[in-house]
Amino acid sequence: MIQHLIKNIDFSKVIEMESLVDYQEGTVISRTLSQGKASSVTLFAFDKGEEISSHSSNGDALVYILDGESEITVGDEKFMVKKGETIVMPAGIPHALLAVEKFKMFLIVIFSQ
């Protein structure tokens, strides 16, 4: 039997990535596609005004905005990141995300082995 490393998504089917998570009023919705020692892949949908407060990770985190716009803080710098744009948040540096409007993101975190 083959063990799939990717979950919560149909295989061998063309899918619009942003359709895999829906907005929900007053909350953040997430859908994990893969989780392991080396990496994690997660989709998020943030309602306007929702946030993930400042924290740091022991892996480099790449965020790709699928819809909307977010204010992303990396260290002491703030960035406005919108649909079609990406930013990398380096390991060990505090970062935070704020939904200035509803937004969806694709998050890939790569951990050192």
C-alpha positions, 0 to 999 in steps of 0.5 A: 500500500502506498502512503500518501504524504499529501492529505486533504486534497484530491489527487489527479484532479485540477483544483483552484488552490484558493477554493480549498479554504473558505472564509468564515466570519470572525475567524481564521480557517486552516487546511493542512496539506502536509506535515512532517519533520522537514516541512509543512504545507497549509492553506489559510483563510483569514476574515478581515481584522483577524491575525496571527500575533508575533511569533518565531519559527525554527523553519523558513516560512514562505507565504503566497497570497492567493486572495486579498491583502495582508500586513505581514511583519517580519522583525521590525518591518511591515509589508503589504502583501497582496494577491499574487505576491509572496514573502519569505519569513526567515527562521528565528525572526519574529513575524506576524500577519494581519488581515487588512481585508479578507485574505487567503494564503498558501504557507510552506515552512521548511525546517532544517534536519 
